[in-house]
């Protein structure tokens, strides 16, 4: 019979079957070695309650959000503070906010909850024929062009999966959503070289900027266009104080041209497509949008002979040293497949 050693309240208990009515006993060789007694006192439920209180700034609001009573919230925080020997929340007439100790614990808690969620998604994937949840962040241009095609293939292969898409400004190197585990991966433009030490960037293709007009525009019938010929047209451009706007301005400047005077400035890719499709405007936009957008049939990529060739790297960004779920791996595989023709073009 295996030698079991079980302790409860400082006392040794030996039972023939290796169990007591108060604690689970394990073989000596397999028993987990806790690095710190405090680890045993920190409960995942209490961490979740602490996170809810910090997010809502109030125990009452956290209690309402979690559908539990205020005393339960208060007791959980008190026990957590007692177990760690530090104050985790500062209380005032304005509500509560995490102390330095609370912030440190919450930062670790984000990783803990994410790891648990990743594990549960992995179990769902294995047990329920490819089900589970995947959270993807991307800019509007990706959501308007590439993402619908990638998501379509992904959903066909895994109809039981739930895909959540949120806005992410990858062009401005805003990667906090990924670092805070609010998304599983990012799809979008990324700097080259990619120098974020805690992240991994996989390059998919180089995005080129194209000029588009409506299929019924007079420019759509031209076989050869010089970029300067378009200077006096009505344009739809991104605002100059945005990353896409600065890229558009560089396109004009590279050909020695000022930004057109007659223009509508907007970051909305859908507005840009609508105005260009009307035939009254022309626009600069990412080539992937012009190629994959559902309304691409109303647009024509103009054959501009001397259009400056600006390339922007597009890729998948993930968190380094974080286990990628099976659903994320399959989504990335779909992204590679969809973008492979674009990679060959560039």
Sine and cosine of phi, psi and omega as CSV:
sin_phi,cos_phi,sin_psi,cos_psi,sin_omega,cos_omega
0.00,0.00,0.66,-0.75,0.00,-1.00
-0.91,0.42,0.53,-0.85,-0.01,-1.00
-1.00,0.06,0.92,-0.40,0.00,-1.00
-0.97,-0.25,0.62,-0.79,0.02,-1.00
-0.73,-0.68,0.95,-0.31,-0.05,-1.00
-0.86,-0.52,0.74,-0.67,0.04,-1.00
-0.87,-0.49,0.66,-0.75,0.06,-1.00
-0.60,-0.80,0.83,-0.57,-0.04,-1.00
0.83,0.55,0.60,0.80,0.10,-1.00
0.99,0.14,0.00,1.00,-0.04,-1.00
-0.93,-0.36,0.60,-0.80,0.03,-1.00
-0.99,0.14,0.70,-0.71,0.04,-1.00
-0.79,-0.61,0.79,-0.61,0.03,-1.00
-0.87,-0.49,0.80,-0.60,0.02,-1.00
-0.76,-0.64,0.56,-0.83,-0.03,-1.00
-0.83,0.55,-0.60,0.80,-0.05,-1.00
-1.00,0.00,0.03,1.00,0.04,-1.00
0.99,0.11,0.17,0.99,-0.04,-1.00
-0.78,-0.63,0.49,-0.87,0.17,-0.98
-0.87,-0.49,0.14,-0.99,0.00,-1.00
-0.99,0.14,-0.02,1.00,-0.02,-1.00
-0.89,-0.45,-0.40,0.92,-0.08,-1.00
-0.52,-0.86,0.47,-0.88,0.04,-1.00
-1.00,0.01,0.76,-0.65,-0.01,-1.00
-0.98,-0.20,0.57,-0.82,0.02,-1.00
-0.82,-0.58,0.43,-0.90,0.10,-0.99
-0.84,0.54,0.56,-0.83,-0.04,-1.00
-0.82,0.58,-0.65,0.76,-0.09,-1.00
-0.93,0.38,-0.47,0.88,-0.09,-1.00
-0.98,-0.20,-0.07,1.00,-0.12,-0.99
-0.92,0.40,0.74,-0.67,0.02,-1.00
-0.92,0.38,0.70,-0.72,0.05,-1.00
-0.99,-0.11,0.95,-0.30,0.01,-1.00
-0.95,0.30,0.80,-0.60,-0.01,-1.00
-0.95,0.31,-0.33,0.94,-0.08,-1.00
-0.40,-0.91,0.71,-0.70,0.00,-1.00
-0.85,0.52,-0.49,0.87,-0.05,-1.00
-0.91,0.42,-0.43,0.90,0.00,-1.00
-0.86,0.52,-0.62,0.79,-0.02,-1.00
-0.94,0.35,-0.36,0.93,-0.07,-1.00
-1.00,-0.04,-0.26,0.97,-0.02,-1.00
-1.00,0.00,0.90,-0.44,-0.03,-1.00
-0.99,-0.14,0.59,-0.80,0.01,-1.00
-0.87,0.50,-0.61,0.79,0.02,-1.00
-0.88,0.47,-0.66,0.75,0.00,-1.00
-0.92,0.39,-0.60,0.80,0.07,-1.00
-0.88,0.47,-0.66,0.75,0.00,-1.00
-0.90,0.43,-0.64,0.77,0.03,-1.00
-0.91,0.41,-0.69,0.73,0.04,-1.00
-0.86,0.52,-0.68,0.73,0.00,-1.00
-0.89,0.46,-0.66,0.75,0.01,-1.00
-0.91,0.41,-0.65,0.76,0.02,-1.00
-0.90,0.45,-0.68,0.73,0.00,-1.00
-0.90,0.43,-0.65,0.76,-0.04,-1.00
-0.94,0.35,-0.59,0.80,-0.07,-1.00
-1.00,-0.07,-0.23,0.97,0.04,-1.00
0.94,0.35,0.27,0.96,-0.05,-1.00
-0.31,-0.95,0.68,-0.74,0.07,-1.00
-0.93,0.37,-0.58,0.81,-0.01,-1.00
-0.91,0.42,-0.70,0.71,0.01,-1.00
-0.93,0.38,-0.61,0.79,0.05,-1.00
-0.90,0.43,-0.64,0.76,0.02,-1.00
-0.89,0.46,-0.66,0.75,0.02,-1.00
-0.91,0.42,-0.66,0.75,0.00,-1.00
-0.90,0.43,-0.64,0.77,-0.05,-1.00
-1.00,0.02,-0.09,1.00,0.00,-1.00
0.87,0.50,0.67,0.74,0.11,-0.99
-0.74,-0.67,0.20,-0.98,-0.10,-1.00
-0.98,0.20,0.39,-0.92,0.03,-1.00
-0.87,0.49,-0.68,0.73,0.04,-1.00
-0.86,0.51,-0.57,0.82,0.03,-1.00
-0.90,0.43,-0.67,0.74,0.04,-1.00
-0.87,0.49,-0.76,0.65,-0.05,-1.00
-0.88,0.48,-0.67,0.75,-0.01,-1.00
-0.91,0.41,-0.67,0.75,-0.02,-1.00
-0.89,0.46,-0.69,0.72,0.01,-1.00
-0.92,0.40,-0.67,0.74,0.00,-1.00
-0.88,0.48,-0.69,0.72,0.00,-1.00
-0.92,0.40,-0.60,0.80,0.02,-1.00
-0.92,0.39,-0.67,0.74,0.03,-1.00
-0.91,0.41,-0.63,0.77,0.01,-1.00
-0.91,0.41,-0.65,0.76,-0.01,-1.00
-0.91,0.42,-0.59,0.81,-0.05,-1.00
-1.00,-0.06,-0.31,0.95,0.03,-1.00
0.97,0.24,0.35,0.94,0.02,-1.00
-0.65,-0.76,0.34,-0.94,0.06,-1.00
-1.00,0.09,0.78,-0.63,-0.05,-1.00
-0.99,-0.15,-0.41,0.91,-0.03,-1.00
-0.75,-0.66,0.64,-0.77,0.16,-0.99
-0.99,-0.14,0.78,-0.63,-0.04,-1.00
-0.96,-0.29,0.69,-0.73,0.03,-1.00
-0.52,-0.85,-0.01,-1.00,0.01,-1.00
-0.92,0.39,-0.36,0.93,0.00,-1.00
-1.00,0.07,-0.13,0.99,-0.04,-1.00
0.78,-0.62,-0.51,-0.86,0.00,-1.00
-0.78,-0.63,0.47,-0.88,0.09,-1.00
-0.54,-0.84,0.49,-0.87,-0.06,-1.00
-0.91,0.42,0.62,-0.79,0.16,-0.99
-0.98,0.19,-0.03,-1.00,0.07,-1.00
-0.86,0.51,-0.63,0.77,0.03,-1.00
-0.92,0.39,-0.65,0.76,0.02,-1.00
-0.90,0.44,-0.66,0.75,0.03,-1.00
-0.88,0.48,-0.67,0.75,0.00,-1.00
-0.89,0.45,-0.68,0.74,0.00,-1.00
-0.93,0.36,-0.63,0.77,0.01,-1.00
-0.91,0.42,-0.61,0.79,0.02,-1.00
-0.88,0.48,-0.68,0.73,0.07,-1.00
-0.93,0.36,-0.58,0.81,-0.03,-1.00
-0.89,0.46,-0.57,0.82,0.03,-1.00
-0.85,0.53,-0.71,0.71,0.01,-1.00
-0.92,0.40,-0.62,0.79,-0.01,-1.00
-0.89,0.46,-0.77,0.63,-0.02,-1.00
-0.90,0.45,-0.60,0.80,0.02,-1.00
-0.91,0.42,-0.68,0.73,0.02,-1.00
-0.89,0.46,-0.66,0.76,0.03,-1.00
-0.89,0.45,-0.69,0.72,0.00,-1.00
-0.89,0.45,-0.66,0.75,0.03,-1.00
-0.88,0.47,-0.65,0.76,0.02,-1.00
-0.90,0.43,-0.67,0.74,0.01,-1.00
-0.91,0.42,-0.64,0.77,0.04,-1.00
-0.90,0.44,-0.61,0.79,0.02,-1.00
-0.91,0.42,-0.67,0.74,0.03,-1.00
-0.89,0.46,-0.69,0.72,0.05,-1.00
-0.85,0.53,-0.68,0.74,-0.03,-1.00
-0.89,0.46,-0.67,0.74,-0.03,-1.00
-0.96,0.27,-0.61,0.80,-0.13,-0.99
-1.00,-0.03,-0.38,0.93,-0.14,-0.99
-0.83,-0.56,0.58,0.81,0.12,-0.99
0.83,0.56,0.83,0.55,0.12,-0.99
0.99,0.15,0.38,0.93,0.06,-1.00
-1.00,0.04,0.11,-0.99,-0.03,-1.00
0.71,-0.71,-0.07,-1.00,-0.04,-1.00
-0.83,-0.56,0.59,-0.81,0.05,-1.00
-0.71,-0.70,0.74,-0.67,-0.02,-1.00
-0.92,-0.39,0.87,-0.50,-0.06,-1.00
-0.86,-0.50,0.74,-0.67,0.09,-1.00
-0.96,-0.30,0.66,-0.75,0.01,-1.00
-0.36,-0.93,0.39,-0.92,0.08,-1.00
-0.97,0.24,0.18,-0.98,-0.08,-1.00
-0.88,0.47,-0.59,0.81,-0.02,-1.00
-0.88,0.47,-0.60,0.80,0.05,-1.00
-0.94,0.33,-0.64,0.77,0.00,-1.00
-0.92,0.40,-0.44,0.90,-0.02,-1.00
-1.00,0.05,-0.35,0.94,-0.08,-1.00
-0.87,-0.50,-0.98,0.21,-0.12,-0.99
-0.94,0.34,-0.71,0.71,-0.18,-0.98
-0.85,0.53,-0.68,0.73,0.01,-1.00
-0.85,0.52,-0.58,0.81,0.01,-1.00
-0.95,0.32,-0.71,0.70,0.02,-1.00
-0.89,0.45,-0.72,0.69,-0.02,-1.00
-0.90,0.44,-0.56,0.83,0.02,-1.00
-0.90,0.44,-0.71,0.70,0.04,-1.00
-0.92,0.40,-0.67,0.74,0.00,-1.00
-0.88,0.48,-0.70,0.71,-0.03,-1.00
-0.93,0.36,-0.52,0.85,0.06,-1.00
-0.91,0.42,-0.65,0.76,-0.02,-1.00
-0.97,0.24,-0.56,0.83,-0.07,-1.00
-0.76,-0.65,0.96,0.28,-0.07,-1.00
-0.91,0.42,-0.31,0.95,0.00,-1.00
-1.00,0.00,-0.08,1.00,-0.02,-1.00
-0.99,0.17,0.51,-0.86,0.05,-1.00
-0.93,-0.36,0.88,-0.48,-0.06,-1.00
-0.96,-0.29,0.86,-0.50,0.04,-1.00
-0.96,-0.28,0.80,-0.59,-0.03,-1.00
-0.90,-0.44,0.79,-0.61,0.02,-1.00
-0.79,-0.61,0.41,-0.91,0.00,-1.00
-0.95,0.30,0.68,-0.74,0.06,-1.00
-0.57,-0.82,0.77,-0.64,-0.02,-1.00
-1.00,-0.02,0.98,0.21,-0.02,-1.00
-0.95,0.32,-0.43,0.90,-0.01,-1.00
-0.88,0.47,-0.51,0.86,0.03,-1.00
-1.00,-0.09,0.28,0.96,0.01,-1.00
0.84,0.55,0.64,0.77,0.06,-1.00
-1.00,-0.04,1.00,-0.10,-0.10,-0.99
-0.93,-0.36,0.25,0.97,-0.07,-1.00
-0.89,0.46,-0.57,0.82,0.00,-1.00
-0.86,0.51,-0.59,0.81,0.02,-1.00
-0.96,0.28,-0.70,0.72,-0.01,-1.00
-0.90,0.43,-0.53,0.85,0.01,-1.00
-1.00,0.00,0.15,0.99,0.06,-1.00
0.88,0.47,0.45,0.89,0.09,-1.00
-0.99,0.14,-0.31,0.95,0.13,-0.99
-0.73,-0.68,0.38,-0.92,0.01,-1.00
-1.00,0.05,-0.48,0.88,0.01,-1.00
-0.33,-0.94,0.30,-0.95,0.06,-1.00
-0.88,-0.47,0.63,-0.77,0.10,-0.99
-0.86,-0.52,0.87,-0.48,-0.02,-1.00
0.19,-0.98,-0.15,-0.99,0.03,-1.00
-0.94,0.34,0.50,-0.87,-0.02,-1.00
-0.52,-0.85,0.47,-0.88,-0.01,-1.00
-0.93,0.38,0.47,-0.88,0.12,-0.99
-0.75,-0.66,0.79,-0.62,-0.02,1.00
-0.94,0.33,0.42,-0.91,-0.01,-1.00
-1.00,0.06,0.92,-0.40,-0.18,-0.98
-0.91,-0.42,0.26,0.97,0.02,-1.00
-0.97,0.22,0.92,-0.39,-0.14,-0.99
-0.92,0.40,-0.47,0.88,-0.05,-1.00
-0.99,-0.12,0.07,1.00,-0.02,-1.00
-0.82,-0.57,0.31,-0.95,0.06,-1.00
-0.84,-0.54,0.81,-0.58,0.02,-1.00
-0.93,-0.37,0.85,-0.53,0.06,-1.00
-0.97,-0.25,0.91,-0.42,-0.03,-1.00
-0.95,0.30,0.77,-0.63,0.03,-1.00
-0.98,-0.21,-0.75,0.67,0.01,-1.00
-0.24,-0.97,0.17,-0.99,0.08,-1.00
-0.98,-0.21,0.88,-0.48,-0.01,-1.00
-0.97,0.24,0.75,-0.66,0.08,-1.00
-0.96,-0.29,0.44,-0.90,0.02,-1.00
-1.00,-0.06,0.75,-0.67,-0.01,-1.00
-0.83,-0.56,0.33,-0.95,0.08,-1.00
-0.97,-0.25,0.77,-0.63,-0.01,-1.00
-0.82,-0.57,0.42,-0.91,0.11,-0.99
-0.58,-0.81,0.20,-0.98,0.04,-1.00
-0.93,0.37,0.48,-0.88,-0.05,-1.00
-0.90,0.44,-0.37,0.93,0.02,-1.00
-0.99,-0.11,0.07,1.00,0.05,-1.00
-0.95,0.32,0.49,-0.87,0.06,-1.00
-0.87,0.49,-0.51,0.86,0.01,-1.00
-0.94,0.35,-0.42,0.91,-0.04,-1.00
-0.93,0.37,-0.32,0.95,0.00,-1.00
-1.00,-0.04,-0.07,1.00,-0.01,-1.00
-0.99,0.15,0.65,-0.76,0.01,-1.00
-1.00,-0.07,-0.30,0.95,0.00,-1.00
-0.54,-0.84,0.80,-0.60,-0.04,-1.00
-0.74,-0.67,0.70,-0.72,0.13,-0.99
-1.00,-0.07,0.70,-0.71,-0.12,-0.99
-0.81,0.58,-0.62,0.78,-0.03,-1.00
-0.90,0.44,-0.42,0.91,0.01,-1.00
-0.90,0.44,-0.37,0.93,-0.07,-1.00
-1.00,-0.03,-0.01,1.00,-0.15,-0.99
-0.85,0.52,-0.62,0.78,-0.10,-1.00
-1.00,-0.05,0.12,0.99,0.04,-1.00
-0.98,0.20,0.23,-0.97,0.10,-1.00
-1.00,0.09,0.84,-0.54,-0.10,-0.99
-0.94,-0.33,0.39,-0.92,0.23,-0.97
-0.90,-0.44,0.88,-0.48,-0.10,-1.00
-0.74,-0.67,0.38,-0.92,0.11,-0.99
-0.97,0.26,0.52,-0.86,0.02,-1.00
-0.82,0.57,0.61,-0.79,-0.08,-1.00
-0.93,0.38,-0.32,0.95,0.00,-1.00
-1.00,0.00,0.18,0.98,0.05,-1.00
-0.95,-0.32,0.30,-0.95,0.03,-1.00
-0.88,0.48,-0.75,0.67,0.06,-1.00
-0.87,0.49,-0.59,0.81,0.01,-1.00
-0.91,0.43,-0.63,0.78,0.02,-1.00
-0.92,0.39,-0.58,0.81,0.05,-1.00
-0.91,0.41,-0.69,0.72,0.02,-1.00
-0.88,0.48,-0.66,0.75,0.01,-1.00
-0.89,0.45,-0.60,0.80,0.03,-1.00
-0.91,0.41,-0.54,0.84,0.04,-1.00
-0.88,0.47,-0.71,0.70,0.03,-1.00
-0.93,0.38,-0.70,0.72,-0.04,-1.00
-0.89,0.45,-0.56,0.83,-0.01,-1.00
-0.90,0.44,-0.43,0.90,0.04,-1.00
-0.99,-0.17,0.19,0.98,0.03,-1.00
0.96,0.27,0.43,0.90,-0.06,-1.00
-0.91,-0.41,0.60,-0.80,0.10,-0.99
-0.98,0.20,0.28,-0.96,0.09,-1.00
-0.90,0.44,0.74,-0.67,-0.05,-1.00
-0.82,0.58,0.58,-0.81,-0.01,-1.00
-0.97,0.24,-0.69,0.72,-0.01,-1.00
-1.00,0.09,1.00,-0.09,-0.09,-1.00
-0.49,-0.87,0.45,-0.90,0.18,-0.98
-0.95,-0.33,0.78,-0.62,-0.04,-1.00
-0.96,-0.28,0.82,-0.58,0.00,-1.00
-0.33,-0.94,0.55,-0.83,0.10,-0.99
-1.00,0.00,-0.09,1.00,-0.03,-1.00
-0.97,0.24,0.91,-0.40,0.01,-1.00
-0.94,0.35,-0.50,0.87,0.00,-1.00
-0.94,0.34,-0.63,0.77,0.08,-1.00
-0.90,0.43,-0.67,0.74,0.01,-1.00
-0.85,0.52,-0.73,0.69,0.00,-1.00
-0.90,0.43,-0.68,0.74,-0.01,-1.00
-0.88,0.47,-0.69,0.73,0.00,-1.00
-0.93,0.36,-0.66,0.75,0.02,-1.00
-0.91,0.42,-0.66,0.75,-0.01,-1.00
-0.90,0.43,-0.39,0.92,0.00,-1.00
-0.92,0.38,-0.34,0.94,-0.02,-1.00
1.00,0.01,-0.11,0.99,-0.02,-1.00
-1.00,-0.04,-0.26,0.97,-0.06,-1.00
-0.75,-0.66,0.35,-0.94,0.22,-0.98
-0.86,-0.52,0.35,-0.94,-0.13,-0.99
-0.54,-0.84,0.45,-0.89,0.20,-0.98
-0.99,-0.15,0.74,-0.67,0.02,-1.00
-0.44,-0.90,0.30,-0.95,0.06,-1.00
-0.86,0.50,0.65,-0.76,-0.02,-1.00
-0.87,0.49,-0.54,0.84,-0.01,-1.00
-0.92,0.40,-0.54,0.84,0.04,-1.00
-0.93,0.38,-0.73,0.69,0.00,-1.00
-0.89,0.45,-0.45,0.89,-0.05,-1.00
-1.00,0.04,-0.56,0.83,-0.16,-0.99
-0.92,-0.40,-0.23,0.97,-0.06,-1.00
-0.87,0.49,0.65,-0.76,-0.01,-1.00
-0.84,0.55,-0.45,0.89,0.01,-1.00
-1.00,-0.07,0.31,0.95,-0.07,-1.00
-0.89,0.45,-0.36,0.93,0.00,-1.00
-0.91,0.42,-0.33,0.95,0.01,-1.00
-1.00,-0.03,0.00,1.00,-0.05,-1.00
-0.90,-0.44,0.42,-0.91,0.10,-0.99
-0.75,-0.66,0.81,-0.59,0.11,-0.99
-0.97,0.24,0.86,-0.51,-0.10,-1.00
-0.98,0.19,0.63,-0.77,0.00,-1.00
-0.99,0.16,0.94,0.34,-0.01,-1.00
-0.98,0.18,0.88,-0.47,-0.17,-0.99
-0.94,0.35,-0.69,0.72,-0.12,-0.99
-0.94,-0.35,0.52,0.85,0.02,-1.00
-0.91,0.41,0.84,-0.54,0.03,-1.00
-0.83,0.56,0.69,-0.72,-0.10,-1.00
-1.00,-0.06,1.00,0.03,0.09,-1.00
-1.00,-0.05,0.76,-0.65,0.00,-1.00
-0.88,-0.47,0.67,-0.74,0.03,-1.00
-0.83,-0.56,0.78,-0.62,-0.03,-1.00
-0.94,0.34,0.70,-0.71,0.08,-1.00
-0.85,-0.52,0.70,-0.72,-0.03,-1.00
-0.31,-0.95,-0.09,-1.00,0.06,-1.00
-0.97,-0.25,0.76,-0.65,0.00,-1.00
-0.89,-0.46,0.79,-0.61,0.02,-1.00
-0.77,-0.63,0.19,-0.98,-0.01,-1.00
-1.00,0.06,0.78,-0.63,-0.01,-1.00
-0.92,0.38,0.57,-0.82,0.04,-1.00
0.89,0.45,0.40,0.92,0.08,-1.00
-0.90,-0.43,0.77,-0.63,-0.01,-1.00
-0.90,0.43,0.81,-0.58,0.01,-1.00
-1.00,0.08,0.77,-0.64,-0.03,-1.00
-0.93,0.36,0.38,-0.93,0.05,-1.00
-0.84,0.54,-0.62,0.78,0.02,-1.00
-0.89,0.45,-0.66,0.75,0.03,-1.00
-0.90,0.45,-0.65,0.76,0.02,-1.00
-0.88,0.47,-0.66,0.75,-0.01,-1.00
-0.95,0.31,-0.57,0.82,0.07,-1.00
-0.90,0.45,-0.69,0.73,0.02,-1.00
-0.89,0.45,-0.62,0.78,0.04,-1.00
-0.89,0.46,-0.65,0.76,0.05,-1.00
-0.90,0.43,-0.64,0.77,0.01,-1.00
-0.89,0.45,-0.66,0.75,0.04,-1.00
-0.88,0.47,-0.68,0.74,-0.04,-1.00
-0.91,0.41,-0.71,0.70,-0.03,-1.00
-0.91,0.42,-0.62,0.79,-0.09,-1.00
-1.00,0.00,-0.08,1.00,-0.03,-1.00
-0.85,0.52,-0.63,0.78,0.07,-1.00
-0.90,0.44,-0.58,0.81,0.04,-1.00
-0.92,0.39,-0.62,0.79,0.03,-1.00
-0.90,0.44,-0.62,0.78,0.02,-1.00
-0.93,0.38,-0.59,0.81,0.01,-1.00
-0.89,0.45,-0.52,0.85,-0.08,-1.00
-0.99,-0.17,0.00,0.00,0.00,0.00
